[in-house]
Amino acid sequence: MTGNEVKKYDLIIVGGGVSGTAILYALSKYSNLKSVCIIEKYAGFGRVNSSHNMNSQTLHFGDIETNYTFEKAKNVKLYADMVKHFLEHEKLINTSEKIFSKYSKMVLAVGSQQVQVLRERFKTFGTLFPNLREIEKDEIGKMEPRVLEGRDPKQELFALVTEDGYTVDFGRLSRTFVDHAKKLNPDISIHLSTKLEKIEDLKTHYRIQTNKGIFESEAVVIASGGHSIKIAKSLGYGKKYSILSMAGSFYTSHKVLNGKVYTMQEEKLPFAAIHGDPEVHNANLTRFGPTAKAIFLLERYNYSSFFEYLSVFGFNFRTVISLLNIVSDTVILKYLLHNFLYDMPFIGKRAFLKEIRKIVPKIKLDEIHYAKHVGGTRPQIINNETKKLEMGEAKLIGRNIIFNITPSPGASTCLGNAFADSKKLMEFFEGKFSFDSEAFEKDLVNTQG
Ligand SMILES: Cc1cc2nc3c(=O)[nH]c(=O)nc-3n(C[C@H](O)[C@H](O)[C@H](O)COP(=O)(O)OP(=O)(O)OC[C@H]3O[C@@H](n4cnc5c(N)ncnc54)[C@H](O)[C@@H]3O)c2cc1C
């Protein structure tokens, strides 16, 4: 095939993070769609937000995320369980590649007000998570001695804990999905170092212009993180959305925690609360974070994404009004201002130490270090109609095209998202191909793993 030849497929997936590769895997295993192509701008899969260096590595179920409503937790659990079942099965069949580590996981309530809220929350959320237990101060101290060490003995403490704490290398998970997909469907066409530069809807099919030539397909899935909204807008979709690009940074220390310890999050904030936990491939390293700082890049550390961000943000009257509305909430404003400090030299470390001390009261300044080049950015969606920040992921559906925009917990929900997209794609193809939902559910939903 020469470089000038147009490459034609039934489906093109754009983006090789955990979302795009999960769709590739789901279709390869459970559908008879063969002519599938995936294009990724970097030379490997899972290198942007899905990389283990870029996110908190947590498989979020909704049990210790106190900003989730019951309904949200129910949905996230359904999807996270799919990843859990996949991981447990993978561990049995592939012992050489470690994709995850399992630790205990707790959410810690400090002070009488938080304790009361968490106890109350357990009454309903406990029904959804049978492995979640209430523990009091003594047991917290046994599990996590440094959480108790040096703490004011009069301070009320209470926690919900579970042994189901999955710390996942979502980058490696992306590559595992691709490895399986290649074996299941040798016809898959993989194009790395290939960047979508322009997409056109020619009504009978899509034409994608890349640095490696022209690609065409009947249907398209855009799974490009924050870039998905940019691509959607170029086709006239998602005009009511803007993006706040919320970078998350981390501080690390030598091992001070045995498992994951989360703090309680404000309900109105769409970010995971600050937590401390062991690194997925090194239990002797504790990571604290993530922070949440608005940046003007669509992809962190990639300065060429500055102009891309500006085009997505769309500095217009509606967006500015939405922003003003969002920051008029003092809780959000305070949170954003605080988080702005954490990346600053000298004062950032000292300011963040205060947050860490809510978890490990006696940790010293010289025990923590700013983790350089660690932490990606979350494309947090602003809805210019409601003038509010939206919680979690968004999906836009167009003519034979799906756009996935994936802030946290987008990695935890990758297989659930792949399931939804696979079914939608079958509608696009109007019976030409089929997807075996039952087999998917048998393997990844209705299974004991
Ligand atoms: C600080 C932080 C902490 C987080 N913690 C968690 C957590 O603990 N648990 C959790 O579930 N989620 C977490 N998330 C969210 C999670 O990382 C993302 O939701 C997830 O990785 C999104 O996967 P993705 O495949 O959609 O996007 P990405 O991993 O960003 O992949 C998108 C891919 O598209 C490619 N791409 C972009 N544009 C183009 C183009 N024009 N042409 C070709 N390819 C293109 C990119 O190179 C990239 O490989 C966190 C995120 C951050 C930033």
The ligand as an SDF file (V2000), in Angstrom:
LIG
                    3D

 53 58  0  0  0  0  0  0  0  0999 V2000
   -4.8060   13.6170   37.8040 C   0  0  0  0  0  0  0  0  0  0  0  0
   -5.7680   12.5990   37.2880 C   0  0  0  0  0  0  0  0  0  0  0  0
   -6.1950   11.5830   38.1220 C   0  0  0  0  0  0  0  0  0  0  0  0
   -7.0900   10.6240   37.6270 C   0  0  0  0  0  0  0  0  0  0  0  0
   -7.4050    9.5560   38.4080 N   0  0  0  0  0  0  0  0  0  0  0  0
   -8.2060    8.5930   37.9380 C   0  0  0  0  0  0  0  0  0  0  0  0
   -8.4520    7.4310   38.6990 C   0  0  0  0  0  0  0  0  0  0  0  0
   -7.8850    7.2290   39.7610 O   0  0  0  0  0  0  0  0  0  0  0  0
   -9.3200    6.5230   38.1920 N   0  0  0  0  0  0  0  0  0  0  0  0
   -9.9530    6.7040   36.9960 C   0  0  0  0  0  0  0  0  0  0  0  0
  -10.7460    5.8580   36.6180 O   0  0  0  0  0  0  0  0  0  0  0  0
   -9.7080    7.7880   36.2300 N   0  0  0  0  0  0  0  0  0  0  0  0
   -8.8300    8.7090   36.6680 C   0  0  0  0  0  0  0  0  0  0  0  0
   -8.5270    9.7960   35.8870 N   0  0  0  0  0  0  0  0  0  0  0  0
   -9.1620    9.9130   34.5810 C   0  0  0  0  0  0  0  0  0  0  0  0
   -8.5240    8.9560   33.5860 C   0  0  0  0  0  0  0  0  0  0  0  0
   -7.1260    9.0850   33.5830 O   0  0  0  0  0  0  0  0  0  0  0  0
   -9.0990    9.2420   32.2160 C   0  0  0  0  0  0  0  0  0  0  0  0
  -10.5050    9.3120   32.2910 O   0  0  0  0  0  0  0  0  0  0  0  0
   -8.7530    8.1580   31.2140 C   0  0  0  0  0  0  0  0  0  0  0  0
   -7.3760    7.8810   31.2000 O   0  0  0  0  0  0  0  0  0  0  0  0
   -9.2440    8.5850   29.8580 C   0  0  0  0  0  0  0  0  0  0  0  0
   -8.8360    7.6550   28.8950 O   0  0  0  0  0  0  0  0  0  0  0  0
   -8.9810    8.0290   27.3750 P   0  0  0  0  0  0  0  0  0  0  0  0
   -8.5320    6.8650   26.6060 O   0  0  0  0  0  0  0  0  0  0  0  0
  -10.3520    8.5430   27.1270 O   0  0  0  0  0  0  0  0  0  0  0  0
   -8.0210    9.2890   27.2090 O   0  0  0  0  0  0  0  0  0  0  0  0
   -6.4270    9.3170   27.0670 P   0  0  0  0  0  0  0  0  0  0  0  0
   -5.7820    8.3090   27.9220 O   0  0  0  0  0  0  0  0  0  0  0  0
   -6.0320   10.7330   27.2630 O   0  0  0  0  0  0  0  0  0  0  0  0
   -6.2270    8.8650   25.5820 O   0  0  0  0  0  0  0  0  0  0  0  0
   -6.6080    9.6620   24.4920 C   0  0  0  0  0  0  0  0  0  0  0  0
   -5.7010    9.2800   23.3410 C   0  0  0  0  0  0  0  0  0  0  0  0
   -6.1090    9.9770   22.1820 O   0  0  0  0  0  0  0  0  0  0  0  0
   -4.9340   10.3320   21.4730 C   0  0  0  0  0  0  0  0  0  0  0  0
   -5.2500   11.4560   20.6110 N   0  0  0  0  0  0  0  0  0  0  0  0
   -5.6540   12.7060   20.9520 C   0  0  0  0  0  0  0  0  0  0  0  0
   -5.8390   13.4600   19.8690 N   0  0  0  0  0  0  0  0  0  0  0  0
   -5.5430   12.6830   18.7940 C   0  0  0  0  0  0  0  0  0  0  0  0
   -5.5380   12.8940   17.4020 C   0  0  0  0  0  0  0  0  0  0  0  0
   -5.8530   14.0920   16.8880 N   0  0  0  0  0  0  0  0  0  0  0  0
   -5.1830   11.8710   16.6010 N   0  0  0  0  0  0  0  0  0  0  0  0
   -4.8490   10.6590   17.0840 C   0  0  0  0  0  0  0  0  0  0  0  0
   -4.8320   10.4030   18.4140 N   0  0  0  0  0  0  0  0  0  0  0  0
   -5.1740   11.3990   19.2640 C   0  0  0  0  0  0  0  0  0  0  0  0
   -3.9440   10.7040   22.5770 C   0  0  0  0  0  0  0  0  0  0  0  0
   -2.6090   10.6660   22.1310 O   0  0  0  0  0  0  0  0  0  0  0  0
   -4.2530    9.6460   23.6220 C   0  0  0  0  0  0  0  0  0  0  0  0
   -3.4420    8.5050   23.5180 O   0  0  0  0  0  0  0  0  0  0  0  0
   -7.6090   10.7360   36.3190 C   0  0  0  0  0  0  0  0  0  0  0  0
   -7.1610   11.7620   35.4810 C   0  0  0  0  0  0  0  0  0  0  0  0
   -6.2210   12.6660   35.9500 C   0  0  0  0  0  0  0  0  0  0  0  0
   -5.7060   13.7040   35.0310 C   0  0  0  0  0  0  0  0  0  0  0  0
  1  2  1  0
  2  3  1  0
  2 52  2  0
  3  4  2  0
  4  5  1  0
  4 50  1  0
  5  6  2  0
  6  7  1  0
  6 13  1  0
  7  8  2  0
  7  9  1  0
  9 10  1  0
 10 11  2  0
 10 12  1  0
 12 13  2  0
 13 14  1  0
 14 15  1  0
 14 50  1  0
 15 16  1  0
 16 17  1  0
 16 18  1  0
 18 19  1  0
 18 20  1  0
 20 21  1  0
 20 22  1  0
 22 23  1  0
 23 24  1  0
 24 25  2  0
 24 26  1  0
 24 27  1  0
 27 28  1  0
 28 29  2  0
 28 30  1  0
 28 31  1  0
 31 32  1  0
 32 33  1  0
 33 34  1  0
 33 48  1  0
 34 35  1  0
 35 36  1  0
 35 46  1  0
 36 37  1  0
 36 45  1  0
 37 38  2  0
 38 39  1  0
 39 40  1  0
 39 45  2  0
 40 41  1  0
 40 42  2  0
 42 43  1  0
 43 44  2  0
 44 45  1  0
 46 47  1  0
 46 48  1  0
 48 49  1  0
 50 51  2  0
 51 52  1  0
 52 53  1  0
M  END
$$$$
